[in-house]
């Protein structure tokens, strides 16, 4: 699906993002994405360690 994308496509997408969000919003947007990825990595790492120790319990929740 994305096999035909080249460097020019990435430059065009970045230019459109710059036009849409402006130069003042892009650093805060990138910071937010970076923090979200860091949280995701931490959660995946915690899940892997919990599953290897065998203490992973799934809470039971009744349907309301």
PDBQT receptor file of N, H, CA, C and O in Angstrom, charges set to zero:
ATOM      1  N   UNK A   1       0.817  -1.186   0.000  1.00  0.00    +0.000 N 
ATOM      2  CA  UNK A   1       0.000   0.000   0.000  1.00  0.00    +0.000 C 
ATOM      3  C   UNK A   1       0.865   1.256   0.000  1.00  0.00    +0.000 C 
ATOM      4  O   UNK A   1       0.586   2.202  -0.737  1.00  0.00    +0.000 OA
ATOM      5  N   UNK A   2       1.895   1.269   0.810  1.00  0.00    +0.000 N 
ATOM      6  H   UNK A   2       2.121   0.501   1.408  1.00  0.00    +0.000 HD
ATOM      7  CA  UNK A   2       2.753   2.445   0.898  1.00  0.00    +0.000 C 
ATOM      8  C   UNK A   2       4.086   2.226   0.191  1.00  0.00    +0.000 C 
ATOM      9  O   UNK A   2       5.052   2.930   0.482  1.00  0.00    +0.000 OA
ATOM     10  N   UNK A   3       4.161   1.274  -0.726  1.00  0.00    +0.000 N 
ATOM     11  H   UNK A   3       3.376   0.702  -0.963  1.00  0.00    +0.000 HD
ATOM     12  CA  UNK A   3       5.409   0.945  -1.377  1.00  0.00    +0.000 C 
ATOM     13  C   UNK A   3       5.845   2.010  -2.374  1.00  0.00    +0.000 C 
ATOM     14  O   UNK A   3       7.033   2.102  -2.680  1.00  0.00    +0.000 OA
ATOM     15  N   UNK A   4       4.931   2.807  -2.885  1.00  0.00    +0.000 N 
ATOM     16  H   UNK A   4       3.966   2.732  -2.636  1.00  0.00    +0.000 HD
ATOM     17  CA  UNK A   4       5.264   3.781  -3.916  1.00  0.00    +0.000 C 
ATOM     18  C   UNK A   4       5.639   5.145  -3.351  1.00  0.00    +0.000 C 
ATOM     19  O   UNK A   4       5.863   6.079  -4.121  1.00  0.00    +0.000 OA
ATOM     20  N   UNK A   5       5.714   5.285  -2.039  1.00  0.00    +0.000 N 
ATOM     21  H   UNK A   5       5.532   4.526  -1.414  1.00  0.00    +0.000 HD
ATOM     22  CA  UNK A   5       6.056   6.571  -1.447  1.00  0.00    +0.000 C 
ATOM     23  C   UNK A   5       7.563   6.790  -1.521  1.00  0.00    +0.000 C 
ATOM     24  O   UNK A   5       8.350   5.878  -1.268  1.00  0.00    +0.000 OA
ATOM     25  N   UNK A   6       7.949   8.016  -1.873  1.00  0.00    +0.000 N 
ATOM     26  H   UNK A   6       7.309   8.756  -2.079  1.00  0.00    +0.000 HD
ATOM     27  CA  UNK A   6       9.367   8.355  -1.981  1.00  0.00    +0.000 C 
ATOM     28  C   UNK A   6       9.671   9.521  -1.051  1.00  0.00    +0.000 C 
ATOM     29  O   UNK A   6       8.802   9.980  -0.309  1.00  0.00    +0.000 OA
ATOM     30  N   UNK A   7      10.895   9.988  -1.096  1.00  0.00    +0.000 N 
ATOM     31  H   UNK A   7      11.601   9.615  -1.698  1.00  0.00    +0.000 HD
ATOM     32  CA  UNK A   7      11.297  11.133  -0.290  1.00  0.00    +0.000 C 
ATOM     33  C   UNK A   7      10.537  12.396  -0.654  1.00  0.00    +0.000 C 
ATOM     34  O   UNK A   7      10.282  13.240   0.205  1.00  0.00    +0.000 OA
ATOM     35  N   UNK A   8      10.177  12.529  -1.916  1.00  0.00    +0.000 N 
ATOM     36  H   UNK A   8      10.384  11.843  -2.613  1.00  0.00    +0.000 HD
ATOM     37  CA  UNK A   8       9.409  13.702  -2.336  1.00  0.00    +0.000 C 
ATOM     38  C   UNK A   8       8.039  13.730  -1.684  1.00  0.00    +0.000 C 
ATOM     39  O   UNK A   8       7.535  14.792  -1.320  1.00  0.00    +0.000 OA
ATOM     40  N   UNK A   9       7.448  12.571  -1.541  1.00  0.00    +0.000 N 
ATOM     41  H   UNK A   9       7.857  11.708  -1.836  1.00  0.00    +0.000 HD
ATOM     42  CA  UNK A   9       6.145  12.501  -0.884  1.00  0.00    +0.000 C 
ATOM     43  C   UNK A   9       6.252  12.955   0.574  1.00  0.00    +0.000 C 
ATOM     44  O   UNK A   9       5.385  13.670   1.075  1.00  0.00    +0.000 OA
ATOM     45  N   UNK A  10       7.316  12.535   1.239  1.00  0.00    +0.000 N 
ATOM     46  H   UNK A  10       8.020  11.953   0.832  1.00  0.00    +0.000 HD
ATOM     47  CA  UNK A  10       7.506  12.935   2.634  1.00  0.00    +0.000 C 
ATOM     48  C   UNK A  10       7.693  14.443   2.740  1.00  0.00    +0.000 C 
ATOM     49  O   UNK A  10       7.169  15.068   3.662  1.00  0.00    +0.000 OA
ATOM     50  N   UNK A  11       8.434  15.033   1.806  1.00  0.00    +0.000 N 
ATOM     51  H   UNK A  11       8.860  14.526   1.057  1.00  0.00    +0.000 HD
ATOM     52  CA  UNK A  11       8.623  16.489   1.818  1.00  0.00    +0.000 C 
ATOM     53  C   UNK A  11       7.314  17.232   1.594  1.00  0.00    +0.000 C 
ATOM     54  O   UNK A  11       7.065  18.265   2.215  1.00  0.00    +0.000 OA
ATOM     55  N   UNK A  12       6.493  16.711   0.721  1.00  0.00    +0.000 N 
ATOM     56  H   UNK A  12       6.695  15.871   0.217  1.00  0.00    +0.000 HD
ATOM     57  CA  UNK A  12       5.200  17.353   0.450  1.00  0.00    +0.000 C 
ATOM     58  C   UNK A  12       4.296  17.248   1.674  1.00  0.00    +0.000 C 
ATOM     59  O   UNK A  12       3.606  18.208   2.018  1.00  0.00    +0.000 OA
ATOM     60  N   UNK A  13       4.293  16.100   2.328  1.00  0.00    +0.000 N 
ATOM     61  H   UNK A  13       4.853  15.320   2.048  1.00  0.00    +0.000 HD
ATOM     62  CA  UNK A  13       3.475  15.927   3.538  1.00  0.00    +0.000 C 
ATOM     63  C   UNK A  13       3.958  16.869   4.633  1.00  0.00    +0.000 C 
ATOM     64  O   UNK A  13       3.144  17.490   5.316  1.00  0.00    +0.000 OA
ATOM     65  N   UNK A  14       5.279  16.982   4.808  1.00  0.00    +0.000 N 
ATOM     66  H   UNK A  14       5.940  16.477   4.253  1.00  0.00    +0.000 HD
ATOM     67  CA  UNK A  14       5.809  17.905   5.812  1.00  0.00    +0.000 C 
ATOM     68  C   UNK A  14       5.457  19.352   5.499  1.00  0.00    +0.000 C 
ATOM     69  O   UNK A  14       5.161  20.124   6.411  1.00  0.00    +0.000 OA
ATOM     70  N   UNK A  15       5.484  19.730   4.232  1.00  0.00    +0.000 N 
ATOM     71  H   UNK A  15       5.725  19.102   3.491  1.00  0.00    +0.000 HD
ATOM     72  CA  UNK A  15       5.122  21.091   3.845  1.00  0.00    +0.000 C 
ATOM     73  C   UNK A  15       3.649  21.365   4.141  1.00  0.00    +0.000 C 
ATOM     74  O   UNK A  15       3.299  22.455   4.593  1.00  0.00    +0.000 OA
ATOM     75  N   UNK A  16       2.790  20.384   3.890  1.00  0.00    +0.000 N 
ATOM     76  H   UNK A  16       3.075  19.499   3.523  1.00  0.00    +0.000 HD
ATOM     77  CA  UNK A  16       1.364  20.549   4.168  1.00  0.00    +0.000 C 
ATOM     78  C   UNK A  16       1.132  20.654   5.674  1.00  0.00    +0.000 C 
ATOM     79  O   UNK A  16       0.322  21.466   6.121  1.00  0.00    +0.000 OA
ATOM     80  N   UNK A  17       1.839  19.836   6.460  1.00  0.00    +0.000 N 
ATOM     81  H   UNK A  17       2.497  19.176   6.097  1.00  0.00    +0.000 HD
ATOM     82  CA  UNK A  17       1.718  19.931   7.912  1.00  0.00    +0.000 C 
ATOM     83  C   UNK A  17       2.161  21.292   8.414  1.00  0.00    +0.000 C 
ATOM     84  O   UNK A  17       1.546  21.856   9.319  1.00  0.00    +0.000 OA
ATOM     85  N   UNK A  18       3.223  21.820   7.831  1.00  0.00    +0.000 N 
ATOM     86  H   UNK A  18       3.723  21.362   7.096  1.00  0.00    +0.000 HD
ATOM     87  CA  UNK A  18       3.701  23.144   8.224  1.00  0.00    +0.000 C 
ATOM     88  C   UNK A  18       2.673  24.214   7.894  1.00  0.00    +0.000 C 
ATOM     89  O   UNK A  18       2.476  25.149   8.670  1.00  0.00    +0.000 OA
ATOM     90  N   UNK A  19       2.021  24.084   6.750  1.00  0.00    +0.000 N 
ATOM     91  H   UNK A  19       2.181  23.324   6.119  1.00  0.00    +0.000 HD
ATOM     92  CA  UNK A  19       0.992  25.056   6.377  1.00  0.00    +0.000 C 
ATOM     93  C   UNK A  19      -0.244  24.943   7.259  1.00  0.00    +0.000 C 
ATOM     94  O   UNK A  19      -0.846  25.956   7.617  1.00  0.00    +0.000 OA
ATOM     95  N   UNK A  20      -0.623  23.733   7.607  1.00  0.00    +0.000 N 
ATOM     96  H   UNK A  20      -0.134  22.911   7.316  1.00  0.00    +0.000 HD
ATOM     97  CA  UNK A  20      -1.843  23.531   8.391  1.00  0.00    +0.000 C 
ATOM     98  C   UNK A  20      -1.648  23.941   9.844  1.00  0.00    +0.000 C 
ATOM     99  O   UNK A  20      -2.457  24.684  10.399  1.00  0.00    +0.000 OA
ATOM    100  N   UNK A  21      -0.575  23.456  10.460  1.00  0.00    +0.000 N 
ATOM    101  H   UNK A  21       0.083  22.852  10.009  1.00  0.00    +0.000 HD
ATOM    102  CA  UNK A  21      -0.387  23.685  11.883  1.00  0.00    +0.000 C 
ATOM    103  C   UNK A  21       0.435  24.922  12.200  1.00  0.00    +0.000 C 
ATOM    104  O   UNK A  21       0.329  25.466  13.299  1.00  0.00    +0.000 OA
ATOM    105  N   UNK A  22       1.231  25.365  11.284  1.00  0.00    +0.000 N 
ATOM    106  H   UNK A  22       1.317  24.923  10.391  1.00  0.00    +0.000 HD
ATOM    107  CA  UNK A  22       2.077  26.523  11.547  1.00  0.00    +0.000 C 
ATOM    108  C   UNK A  22       3.350  26.130  12.272  1.00  0.00    +0.000 C 
ATOM    109  O   UNK A  22       3.439  25.049  12.854  1.00  0.00    +0.000 OA
ATOM    110  N   UNK A  23       4.325  27.009  12.232  1.00  0.00    +0.000 N 
ATOM    111  H   UNK A  23       4.252  27.887  11.759  1.00  0.00    +0.000 HD
ATOM    112  CA  UNK A  23       5.626  26.683  12.809  1.00  0.00    +0.000 C 
ATOM    113  C   UNK A  23       5.611  26.725  14.331  1.00  0.00    +0.000 C 
ATOM    114  O   UNK A  23       6.498  26.151  14.962  1.00  0.00    +0.000 OA
ATOM    115  N   UNK A  24       4.638  27.382  14.934  1.00  0.00    +0.000 N 
ATOM    116  H   UNK A  24       3.917  27.849  14.421  1.00  0.00    +0.000 HD
ATOM    117  CA  UNK A  24       4.595  27.456  16.393  1.00  0.00    +0.000 C 
ATOM    118  C   UNK A  24       3.993  26.204  17.019  1.00  0.00    +0.000 C 
ATOM    119  O   UNK A  24       4.332  25.860  18.151  1.00  0.00    +0.000 OA
ATOM    120  N   UNK A  25       3.119  25.527  16.314  1.00  0.00    +0.000 N 
ATOM    121  H   UNK A  25       2.844  25.806  15.394  1.00  0.00    +0.000 HD
ATOM    122  CA  UNK A  25       2.447  24.342  16.875  1.00  0.00    +0.000 C 
ATOM    123  C   UNK A  25       3.218  23.046  16.646  1.00  0.00    +0.000 C 
ATOM    124  O   UNK A  25       3.020  22.086  17.389  1.00  0.00    +0.000 OA
ATOM    125  N   UNK A  26       4.094  22.989  15.636  1.00  0.00    +0.000 N 
ATOM    126  H   UNK A  26       4.254  23.769  15.031  1.00  0.00    +0.000 HD
ATOM    127  CA  UNK A  26       4.775  21.744  15.312  1.00  0.00    +0.000 C 
ATOM    128  C   UNK A  26       5.680  21.228  16.425  1.00  0.00    +0.000 C 
ATOM    129  O   UNK A  26       5.664  20.023  16.679  1.00  0.00    +0.000 OA
ATOM    130  N   UNK A  27       6.478  22.068  17.114  1.00  0.00    +0.000 N 
ATOM    131  H   UNK A  27       6.491  23.046  16.908  1.00  0.00    +0.000 HD
ATOM    132  CA  UNK A  27       7.293  21.516  18.206  1.00  0.00    +0.000 C 
ATOM    133  C   UNK A  27       6.462  20.897  19.332  1.00  0.00    +0.000 C 
ATOM    134  O   UNK A  27       6.827  19.849  19.864  1.00  0.00    +0.000 OA
ATOM    135  N   UNK A  28       5.368  21.528  19.691  1.00  0.00    +0.000 N 
ATOM    136  H   UNK A  28       5.072  22.379  19.259  1.00  0.00    +0.000 HD
ATOM    137  CA  UNK A  28       4.532  20.964  20.753  1.00  0.00    +0.000 C 
ATOM    138  C   UNK A  28       3.832  19.695  20.278  1.00  0.00    +0.000 C 
ATOM    139  O   UNK A  28       3.613  18.778  21.069  1.00  0.00    +0.000 OA
ATOM    140  N   UNK A  29       3.485  19.633  19.011  1.00  0.00    +0.000 N 
ATOM    141  H   UNK A  29       3.664  20.378  18.368  1.00  0.00    +0.000 HD
ATOM    142  CA  UNK A  29       2.880  18.430  18.448  1.00  0.00    +0.000 C 
ATOM    143  C   UNK A  29       3.881  17.278  18.453  1.00  0.00    +0.000 C 
ATOM    144  O   UNK A  29       3.529  16.154  18.814  1.00  0.00    +0.000 OA
ATOM    145  N   UNK A  30       5.112  17.544  18.061  1.00  0.00    +0.000 N 
ATOM    146  H   UNK A  30       5.398  18.457  17.769  1.00  0.00    +0.000 HD
ATOM    147  CA  UNK A  30       6.148  16.509  18.056  1.00  0.00    +0.000 C 
ATOM    148  C   UNK A  30       6.460  16.046  19.480  1.00  0.00    +0.000 C 
ATOM    149  O   UNK A  30       6.696  14.860  19.710  1.00  0.00    +0.000 OA
ATOM    150  N   UNK A  31       6.461  16.976  20.430  1.00  0.00    +0.000 N 
ATOM    151  H   UNK A  31       6.270  17.939  20.243  1.00  0.00    +0.000 HD
ATOM    152  CA  UNK A  31       6.717  16.621  21.828  1.00  0.00    +0.000 C 
ATOM    153  C   UNK A  31       5.610  15.694  22.343  1.00  0.00    +0.000 C 
ATOM    154  O   UNK A  31       5.890  14.709  23.027  1.00  0.00    +0.000 OA
ATOM    155  N   UNK A  32       4.374  16.007  22.018  1.00  0.00    +0.000 N 
ATOM    156  H   UNK A  32       4.146  16.807  21.463  1.00  0.00    +0.000 HD
ATOM    157  CA  UNK A  32       3.250  15.178  22.444  1.00  0.00    +0.000 C 
ATOM    158  C   UNK A  32       3.308  13.782  21.852  1.00  0.00    +0.000 C 
ATOM    159  O   UNK A  32       3.005  12.805  22.536  1.00  0.00    +0.000 OA
ATOM    160  N   UNK A  33       3.694  13.679  20.589  1.00  0.00    +0.000 N 
ATOM    161  H   UNK A  33       3.940  14.473  20.033  1.00  0.00    +0.000 HD
ATOM    162  CA  UNK A  33       3.811  12.369  19.947  1.00  0.00    +0.000 C 
ATOM    163  C   UNK A  33       4.943  11.573  20.592  1.00  0.00    +0.000 C 
ATOM    164  O   UNK A  33       4.807  10.373  20.829  1.00  0.00    +0.000 OA
ATOM    165  N   UNK A  34       6.054  12.242  20.874  1.00  0.00    +0.000 N 
ATOM    166  H   UNK A  34       6.164  13.217  20.682  1.00  0.00    +0.000 HD
ATOM    167  CA  UNK A  34       7.172  11.564  21.521  1.00  0.00    +0.000 C 
ATOM    168  C   UNK A  34       6.821  11.052  22.904  1.00  0.00    +0.000 C 
ATOM    169  O   UNK A  34       7.204   9.940  23.268  1.00  0.00    +0.000 OA
ATOM    170  N   UNK A  35       6.102  11.843  23.675  1.00  0.00    +0.000 N 
ATOM    171  H   UNK A  35       5.791  12.746  23.379  1.00  0.00    +0.000 HD
ATOM    172  CA  UNK A  35       5.683  11.416  25.009  1.00  0.00    +0.000 C 
ATOM    173  C   UNK A  35       4.716  10.241  24.921  1.00  0.00    +0.000 C 
ATOM    174  O   UNK A  35       4.784   9.318  25.734  1.00  0.00    +0.000 OA
ATOM    175  N   UNK A  36       3.827  10.269  23.949  1.00  0.00    +0.000 N 
ATOM    176  H   UNK A  36       3.772  11.018  23.289  1.00  0.00    +0.000 HD
ATOM    177  CA  UNK A  36       2.874   9.164  23.781  1.00  0.00    +0.000 C 
ATOM    178  C   UNK A  36       3.598   7.875  23.422  1.00  0.00    +0.000 C 
ATOM    179  O   UNK A  36       3.259   6.812  23.940  1.00  0.00    +0.000 OA
ATOM    180  N   UNK A  37       4.592   7.956  22.542  1.00  0.00    +0.000 N 
ATOM    181  H   UNK A  37       4.868   8.821  22.121  1.00  0.00    +0.000 HD
ATOM    182  CA  UNK A  37       5.349   6.765  22.180  1.00  0.00    +0.000 C 
ATOM    183  C   UNK A  37       6.153   6.238  23.360  1.00  0.00    +0.000 C 
ATOM    184  O   UNK A  37       6.279   5.025  23.526  1.00  0.00    +0.000 OA
ATOM    185  N   UNK A  38       6.699   7.132  24.181  1.00  0.00    +0.000 N 
ATOM    186  H   UNK A  38       6.596   8.118  24.046  1.00  0.00    +0.000 HD
ATOM    187  CA  UNK A  38       7.455   6.713  25.362  1.00  0.00    +0.000 C 
ATOM    188  C   UNK A  38       6.545   5.984  26.345  1.00  0.00    +0.000 C 
ATOM    189  O   UNK A  38       6.939   4.966  26.915  1.00  0.00    +0.000 OA
ATOM    190  N   UNK A  39       5.342   6.491  26.547  1.00  0.00    +0.000 N 
ATOM    191  H   UNK A  39       5.022   7.318  26.084  1.00  0.00    +0.000 HD
ATOM    192  CA  UNK A  39       4.377   5.845  27.446  1.00  0.00    +0.000 C 
ATOM    193  C   UNK A  39       3.984   4.477  26.896  1.00  0.00    +0.000 C 
ATOM    194  O   UNK A  39       3.881   3.511  27.651  1.00  0.00    +0.000 OA
ATOM    195  N   UNK A  40       3.765   4.392  25.595  1.00  0.00    +0.000 N 
ATOM    196  H   UNK A  40       3.848   5.178  24.981  1.00  0.00    +0.000 HD
ATOM    197  CA  UNK A  40       3.404   3.117  24.973  1.00  0.00    +0.000 C 
ATOM    198  C   UNK A  40       4.515   2.095  25.151  1.00  0.00    +0.000 C 
ATOM    199  O   UNK A  40       4.240   0.941  25.477  1.00  0.00    +0.000 OA
ATOM    200  N   UNK A  41       5.770   2.496  24.942  1.00  0.00    +0.000 N 
ATOM    201  H   UNK A  41       5.994   3.434  24.677  1.00  0.00    +0.000 HD
ATOM    202  CA  UNK A  41       6.891   1.580  25.123  1.00  0.00    +0.000 C 
ATOM    203  C   UNK A  41       6.982   1.103  26.562  1.00  0.00    +0.000 C 
ATOM    204  O   UNK A  41       7.235  -0.077  26.806  1.00  0.00    +0.000 OA
ATOM    205  N   UNK A  42       6.779   2.000  27.518  1.00  0.00    +0.000 N 
ATOM    206  H   UNK A  42       6.573   2.959  27.320  1.00  0.00    +0.000 HD
ATOM    207  CA  UNK A  42       6.831   1.621  28.928  1.00  0.00    +0.000 C 
ATOM    208  C   UNK A  42       5.731   0.618  29.273  1.00  0.00    +0.000 C 
ATOM    209  O   UNK A  42       5.975  -0.349  29.995  1.00  0.00    +0.000 OA
ATOM    210  N   UNK A  43       4.530   0.844  28.763  1.00  0.00    +0.000 N 
ATOM    211  H   UNK A  43       4.331   1.630  28.177  1.00  0.00    +0.000 HD
ATOM    212  CA  UNK A  43       3.416  -0.064  29.032  1.00  0.00    +0.000 C 
ATOM    213  C   UNK A  43       3.657  -1.436  28.419  1.00  0.00    +0.000 C 
ATOM    214  O   UNK A  43       3.345  -2.453  29.039  1.00  0.00    +0.000 OA
ATOM    215  N   UNK A  44       4.204  -1.477  27.217  1.00  0.00    +0.000 N 
ATOM    216  H   UNK A  44       4.458  -0.651  26.714  1.00  0.00    +0.000 HD
ATOM    217  CA  UNK A  44       4.491  -2.757  26.582  1.00  0.00    +0.000 C 
ATOM    218  C   UNK A  44       5.570  -3.489  27.360  1.00  0.00    +0.000 C 
ATOM    219  O   UNK A  44       5.488  -4.703  27.549  1.00  0.00    +0.000 OA
ATOM    220  N   UNK A  45       6.581  -2.760  27.813  1.00  0.00    +0.000 N 
ATOM    221  H   UNK A  45       6.649  -1.775  27.659  1.00  0.00    +0.000 HD
ATOM    222  CA  UNK A  45       7.658  -3.373  28.593  1.00  0.00    +0.000 C 
ATOM    223  C   UNK A  45       7.114  -3.927  29.903  1.00  0.00    +0.000 C 
ATOM    224  O   UNK A  45       7.489  -5.029  30.303  1.00  0.00    +0.000 OA
ATOM    225  N   UNK A  46       6.241  -3.188  30.578  1.00  0.00    +0.000 N 
ATOM    226  H   UNK A  46       5.937  -2.293  30.253  1.00  0.00    +0.000 HD
ATOM    227  CA  UNK A  46       5.641  -3.656  31.830  1.00  0.00    +0.000 C 
ATOM    228  C   UNK A  46       4.780  -4.884  31.595  1.00  0.00    +0.000 C 
ATOM    229  O   UNK A  46       4.770  -5.805  32.412  1.00  0.00    +0.000 OA
ATOM    230  N   UNK A  47       4.057  -4.904  30.483  1.00  0.00    +0.000 N 
ATOM    231  H   UNK A  47       4.065  -4.156  29.820  1.00  0.00    +0.000 HD
ATOM    232  CA  UNK A  47       3.205  -6.041  30.174  1.00  0.00    +0.000 C 
ATOM    233  C   UNK A  47       4.045  -7.286  29.917  1.00  0.00    +0.000 C 
ATOM    234  O   UNK A  47       3.677  -8.382  30.340  1.00  0.00    +0.000 OA
ATOM    235  N   UNK A  48       5.170  -7.123  29.227  1.00  0.00    +0.000 N 
ATOM    236  H   UNK A  48       5.469  -6.233  28.883  1.00  0.00    +0.000 HD
ATOM    237  CA  UNK A  48       6.034  -8.273  28.957  1.00  0.00    +0.000 C 
ATOM    238  C   UNK A  48       6.633  -8.823  30.239  1.00  0.00    +0.000 C 
ATOM    239  O   UNK A  48       6.713 -10.039  30.410  1.00  0.00    +0.000 OA
ATOM    240  N   UNK A  49       7.054  -7.947  31.140  1.00  0.00    +0.000 N 
ATOM    241  H   UNK A  49       6.989  -6.959  31.001  1.00  0.00    +0.000 HD
ATOM    242  CA  UNK A  49       7.641  -8.433  32.388  1.00  0.00    +0.000 C 
ATOM    243  C   UNK A  49       6.578  -9.080  33.264  1.00  0.00    +0.000 C 
ATOM    244  O   UNK A  49       6.870 -10.051  33.962  1.00  0.00    +0.000 OA
ATOM    245  N   UNK A  50       5.367  -8.572  33.244  1.00  0.00    +0.000 N 
ATOM    246  H   UNK A  50       5.130  -7.783  32.677  1.00  0.00    +0.000 HD
ATOM    247  CA  UNK A  50       4.293  -9.163  34.042  1.00  0.00    +0.000 C 
ATOM    248  C   UNK A  50       3.904 -10.531  33.496  1.00  0.00    +0.000 C 
ATOM    249  O   UNK A  50       3.582 -11.436  34.267  1.00  0.00    +0.000 OA
ATOM    250  N   UNK A  51       3.932 -10.691  32.180  1.00  0.00    +0.000 N 
ATOM    251  H   UNK A  51       4.194  -9.956  31.554  1.00  0.00    +0.000 HD
ATOM    252  CA  UNK A  51       3.547 -11.976  31.602  1.00  0.00    +0.000 C 
ATOM    253  C   UNK A  51       4.636 -13.016  31.801  1.00  0.00    +0.000 C 
ATOM    254  O   UNK A  51       4.332 -14.208  31.856  1.00  0.00    +0.000 OA
ATOM    255  N   UNK A  52       5.894 -12.609  31.911  1.00  0.00    +0.000 N 
ATOM    256  H   UNK A  52       6.141 -11.641  31.866  1.00  0.00    +0.000 HD
ATOM    257  CA  UNK A  52       6.959 -13.589  32.122  1.00  0.00    +0.000 C 
ATOM    258  C   UNK A  52       7.015 -14.042  33.570  1.00  0.00    +0.000 C 
ATOM    259  O   UNK A  52       7.446 -15.163  33.844  1.00  0.00    +0.000 OA
ATOM    260  N   UNK A  53       6.588 -13.197  34.508  1.00  0.00    +0.000 N 
ATOM    261  H   UNK A  53       6.238 -12.287  34.286  1.00  0.00    +0.000 HD
ATOM    262  CA  UNK A  53       6.604 -13.599  35.912  1.00  0.00    +0.000 C 
ATOM    263  C   UNK A  53       5.398 -14.441  36.269  1.00  0.00    +0.000 C 
ATOM    264  O   UNK A  53       5.424 -15.146  37.278  1.00  0.00    +0.000 OA
ATOM    265  N   UNK A  54       4.350 -14.392  35.478  1.00  0.00    +0.000 N 
ATOM    266  H   UNK A  54       4.329 -13.819  34.658  1.00  0.00    +0.000 HD
ATOM    267  CA  UNK A  54       3.173 -15.203  35.743  1.00  0.00    +0.000 C 
ATOM    268  C   UNK A  54       2.190 -14.540  36.686  1.00  0.00    +0.000 C 
ATOM    269  O   UNK A  54       1.196 -15.158  37.067  1.00  0.00    +0.000 OA
ATOM    270  N   UNK A  55       2.436 -13.317  37.068  1.00  0.00    +0.000 N 
ATOM    271  H   UNK A  55       3.244 -12.815  36.759  1.00  0.00    +0.000 HD
ATOM    272  CA  UNK A  55       1.550 -12.620  37.990  1.00  0.00    +0.000 C 
ATOM    273  C   UNK A  55       0.502 -11.782  37.267  1.00  0.00    +0.000 C 
ATOM    274  O   UNK A  55      -0.204 -10.994  37.895  1.00  0.00    +0.000 OA
ATOM    275  N   UNK A  56       0.401 -11.942  35.993  1.00  0.00    +0.000 N 
ATOM    276  H   UNK A  56       0.975 -12.582  35.483  1.00  0.00    +0.000 HD
ATOM    277  CA  UNK A  56      -0.530 -11.131  35.223  1.00  0.00    +0.000 C 
ATOM    278  C   UNK A  56      -1.951 -11.621  35.496  1.00  0.00    +0.000 C 
ATOM    279  O   UNK A  56      -2.302 -12.745  35.136  1.00  0.00    +0.000 OA
ATOM    280  N   UNK A  57      -2.739 -10.808  36.110  1.00  0.00    +0.000 N 
ATOM    281  H   UNK A  57      -2.454  -9.896  36.403  1.00  0.00    +0.000 HD
ATOM    282  CA  UNK A  57      -4.122 -11.140  36.369  1.00  0.00    +0.000 C 
ATOM    283  C   UNK A  57      -5.003 -10.188  35.579  1.00  0.00    +0.000 C 
ATOM    284  O   UNK A  57      -4.752  -8.984  35.521  1.00  0.00    +0.000 OA
ATOM    285  N   UNK A  58      -5.999 -10.729  34.997  1.00  0.00    +0.000 N 
ATOM    286  H   UNK A  58      -6.203 -11.707  35.044  1.00  0.00    +0.000 HD
ATOM    287  CA  UNK A  58      -6.948  -9.933  34.217  1.00  0.00    +0.000 C 
ATOM    288  C   UNK A  58      -8.131  -9.638  35.120  1.00  0.00    +0.000 C 
ATOM    289  O   UNK A  58      -8.786 -10.565  35.596  1.00  0.00    +0.000 OA
ATOM    290  N   UNK A  59      -8.415  -8.382  35.362  1.00  0.00    +0.000 N 
ATOM    291  H   UNK A  59      -7.883  -7.629  34.975  1.00  0.00    +0.000 HD
ATOM    292  CA  UNK A  59      -9.535  -8.079  36.238  1.00  0.00    +0.000 C 
ATOM    293  C   UNK A  59     -10.860  -8.459  35.575  1.00  0.00    +0.000 C 
ATOM    294  O   UNK A  59     -11.064  -8.267  34.376  1.00  0.00    +0.000 OA
ATOM    295  N   UNK A  60     -11.738  -8.999  36.397  1.00  0.00    +0.000 N 
ATOM    296  H   UNK A  60     -11.573  -9.155  37.370  1.00  0.00    +0.000 HD
ATOM    297  CA  UNK A  60     -13.043  -9.404  35.911  1.00  0.00    +0.000 C 
ATOM    298  C   UNK A  60     -13.995  -8.233  36.076  1.00  0.00    +0.000 C 
ATOM    299  O   UNK A  60     -14.089  -7.641  37.151  1.00  0.00    +0.000 OA
ATOM    300  N   UNK A  61     -14.687  -7.911  35.020  1.00  0.00    +0.000 N 
ATOM    301  H   UNK A  61     -14.610  -8.392  34.147  1.00  0.00    +0.000 HD
ATOM    302  CA  UNK A  61     -15.617  -6.794  35.059  1.00  0.00    +0.000 C 
ATOM    303  C   UNK A  61     -16.966  -7.253  34.547  1.00  0.00    +0.000 C 
ATOM    304  O   UNK A  61     -17.083  -7.783  33.442  1.00  0.00    +0.000 OA
ATOM    305  N   UNK A  62     -17.988  -7.040  35.369  1.00  0.00    +0.000 N 
ATOM    306  H   UNK A  62     -17.893  -6.609  36.266  1.00  0.00    +0.000 HD
ATOM    307  CA  UNK A  62     -19.325  -7.456  34.985  1.00  0.00    +0.000 C 
ATOM    308  C   UNK A  62     -19.919  -6.450  34.026  1.00  0.00    +0.000 C 
ATOM    309  O   UNK A  62     -19.670  -5.249  34.132  1.00  0.00    +0.000 OA
ATOM    310  N   UNK A  63     -20.697  -6.944  33.098  1.00  0.00    +0.000 N 
ATOM    311  H   UNK A  63     -20.899  -7.920  33.012  1.00  0.00    +0.000 HD
ATOM    312  CA  UNK A  63     -21.382  -6.086  32.143  1.00  0.00    +0.000 C 
ATOM    313  C   UNK A  63     -22.527  -5.362  32.841  1.00  0.00    +0.000 C 
ATOM    314  O   UNK A  63     -23.262  -5.955  33.631  1.00  0.00    +0.000 OA
ATOM    315  N   UNK A  64     -22.664  -4.107  32.548  1.00  0.00    +0.000 N 
ATOM    316  H   UNK A  64     -22.067  -3.625  31.907  1.00  0.00    +0.000 HD
ATOM    317  CA  UNK A  64     -23.751  -3.368  33.193  1.00  0.00    +0.000 C 
ATOM    318  C   UNK A  64     -24.881  -3.094  32.245  1.00  0.00    +0.000 C 
ATOM    319  O   UNK A  64     -25.876  -2.480  32.631  1.00  0.00    +0.000 OA
TER     320      UNK A  64
